[in-house]
Amino acid sequence: MLSLAALLLTACSGEKKSEVEYALPDTFCGAQIGKDAIKPFFPPGSKLTKTGDALVNGEYASGCDYAVDNKKTLLVSNFFHSDAPTARDIAEKRATAYGDGDTKVTVDSSGDVALYSRGAVAVEACPGYPSDADGLPRKSFSVEILTYYPKDLSKSEKALTQLVNQLVPVVKKANGC
């Protein structure tokens, strides 16, 4: 009788899984980044799917998306720019579009990384990079991360800043900047 009650309690308790049952990716959108750097942004669940391209493929815009149990988790992008926008400029636009009403932007002391309520943006110069097939010049690039986990990023700001900072040199080197 006790084991039946325990079985029923186990079967009926909590709808959400509290563990990560999937393997974290070996590369993060094609970039060699340690799993510890990305772990805080992957929620509990059983199935991880990835769509999109590598950040390091030389395209004018590239990136990939991750979903856990078919729910958007992370969107990671690389964009080349024909001008030199600041991280704040881009983050303000992203905060308006994705910030869930929170348009606050915080810029790190270097000015190269800006955080908003759902993500981070880093900007790096890429002078002299050849124009793409359409003749668009590439003077700088940005690496952007939009995350849906955790719900409150305020405790993960340092980890998010470190992650975007790790991606910048990888993208820079791969694209010959």
Secondary structure as UniProt FT lines:
FT   HELIX           2..12
FT   TURN            29..30
FT   HELIX           35..38
FT   HELIX           39..41
FT   STRAND          48..52
FT   TURN            55..56
FT   STRAND          61..68
FT   TURN            69..70
FT   STRAND          71..81
FT   HELIX           87..98
FT   TURN            100..101
FT   STRAND          105..107
FT   TURN            109..110
FT   STRAND          113..116
FT   TURN            117..118
FT   STRAND          119..129
FT   TURN            133..134
FT   STRAND          138..147
FT   HELIX           153..155
FT   HELIX           157..174
FT   TURN            175..176
//
